[in-house]
Amino acid sequence: MAGDHYTLWATPHSLYAGKARSYLIKKGVPYREVSAADPEFLGKVIPQVGHMVIPVLRTPGGEIVQDTTAIIDQIEAVTPDPDFVPAGPVQRVVAAVLDAFGSNYLLPLAMHYRWSYREQQELFLRTEFARAIPPMPHEQRLETAGKLMTRFAGFLPNLGVTAAVIPAMEESYAELLAVLDKHFQQHPYLLGGRPSIADFGMMAPLHAHLARDPVPGFLMKTTAPNVFRWTERMNTAAIEDADFPGYAPAFPADDAVPETLEAVLNVAFAQWGPGLAADAACFDQWLANLPDPAPGQMVSHNGARQVHPHVGRVSYAWRGVTMERGSQPHSLWHFARAQAAAAALTGEDAARLADLLGRTGGAAMMAIATSRPIRRENNVLVLG
Ligand SMILES: N[C@@H](CCC(=O)N[C@@H](CS)C(=O)NCC(=O)O)C(=O)O
């Protein structure tokens, strides 16, 4: 049954559910969150999606939507108020860049802090995973949760998380937290007084894993308390926040970008650039080897449906180490949205964006291109 509300199948500890949930809360649309253990979800909804994944949204009209970016697009199209799309064209590009950065680049880091420290947070994680398992005797539930956890922990090597790169990864996270904390000392949201897709995208890694799990949660609270406070703010319905009395619930006037956000962009471009370039090269290589690269062909090394498909492994220099991991075509798909927003700018707006990219070191990354576009169709990535 659909009805008069949205349904979000999710779990509290899911990275991508955190993005969709904060969006629904801020948007103020009627929604009900239902556990992923729901028999209707497993029996009827997942077969419609085509593979097991959360979160999944059902609209009041009964449409099933997967991928948090598609979920937000869908609701924005029918409910433009309250307005979370920045008024300024440069602001819109910035928001799209940070949405893609949070939703993709930070995934390995979030997974690292959950699974490399599994032992220290075993009871918390096991209890969380057990919650999302269909009812069965408690001990059996915990045991099943353990197996599921081992499956997710097993994703680390493909995400590039190995002992050799962990110190560089942790150092890069400290750098990011420092610039974010400074920003949130002065502003309630990334683009000033209103949340935007920048905030929702960044909630993906920064809420369920990095703020909620005990080990990274302690790190965030003790080294970047303003970032932690923002993760709480993002899950309240109000847009104005008592922490910032008198701060107008609006995007900055004249398409301005807060100075403290430029520092965040700077870190994002520097940290993500080498990896995205490697992903693009790997994709083009995979494409060149396809006998018949017809539009609609699934983007996946083995043609199987996957939540995070890859098309080969990448290896590149990053912060003094060699990063080796499965390629991430999803990053390319997502970042292309920001590139398309940038390409649509002309005249004055294009010049202001070029200045901003020059100041934040983003010009080279914005120019990364694949020889064919990637689309999403039927809940998977396909060749355009
Ligand atoms: N791009 C998807 C990613 C969703 C996703 O990765 N969900 C995770 C849970 S947070 C999942 O279901 N993973 C299952 C898997 O990777 O097999 C989105 O934005 O919704």
The ligand as an SDF file (V2000), in Angstrom:
LIG
                    3D

 20 19  0  0  0  0  0  0  0  0999 V2000
   24.2520    4.7760   -4.5900 N   0  0  0  0  0  0  0  0  0  0  0  0
   23.3870    4.1530   -3.6220 C   0  0  0  0  0  0  0  0  0  0  0  0
   24.2150    3.3590   -2.6040 C   0  0  0  0  0  0  0  0  0  0  0  0
   23.3940    2.6000   -1.5940 C   0  0  0  0  0  0  0  0  0  0  0  0
   24.2500    1.6940   -0.7130 C   0  0  0  0  0  0  0  0  0  0  0  0
   25.4520    1.5270   -0.9020 O   0  0  0  0  0  0  0  0  0  0  0  0
   23.6240    1.1140    0.3040 N   0  0  0  0  0  0  0  0  0  0  0  0
   24.3110    0.1740    1.1700 C   0  0  0  0  0  0  0  0  0  0  0  0
   23.8620    0.3370    2.5960 C   0  0  0  0  0  0  0  0  0  0  0  0
   24.2900    1.9270    3.2260 S   0  0  0  0  0  0  0  0  0  0  0  0
   23.9530   -1.2180    0.7280 C   0  0  0  0  0  0  0  0  0  0  0  0
   22.7850   -1.5450    0.6360 O   0  0  0  0  0  0  0  0  0  0  0  0
   24.9710   -2.0320    0.3920 N   0  0  0  0  0  0  0  0  0  0  0  0
   24.7640   -3.3770   -0.0470 C   0  0  0  0  0  0  0  0  0  0  0  0
   25.8980   -3.8280   -0.9350 C   0  0  0  0  0  0  0  0  0  0  0  0
   26.8310   -3.0300   -1.1910 O   0  0  0  0  0  0  0  0  0  0  0  0
   25.8290   -4.9550   -1.3850 O   0  0  0  0  0  0  0  0  0  0  0  0
   22.5350    5.2430   -2.9660 C   0  0  0  0  0  0  0  0  0  0  0  0
   22.9020    6.4160   -2.9940 O   0  0  0  0  0  0  0  0  0  0  0  0
   21.4290    4.9170   -2.4720 O   0  0  0  0  0  0  0  0  0  0  0  0
  1  2  1  0
  2  3  1  0
  2 18  1  0
  3  4  1  0
  4  5  1  0
  5  6  2  0
  5  7  1  0
  7  8  1  0
  8  9  1  0
  8 11  1  0
  9 10  1  0
 11 12  2  0
 11 13  1  0
 13 14  1  0
 14 15  1  0
 15 16  2  0
 15 17  1  0
 18 19  2  0
 18 20  1  0
M  END
$$$$
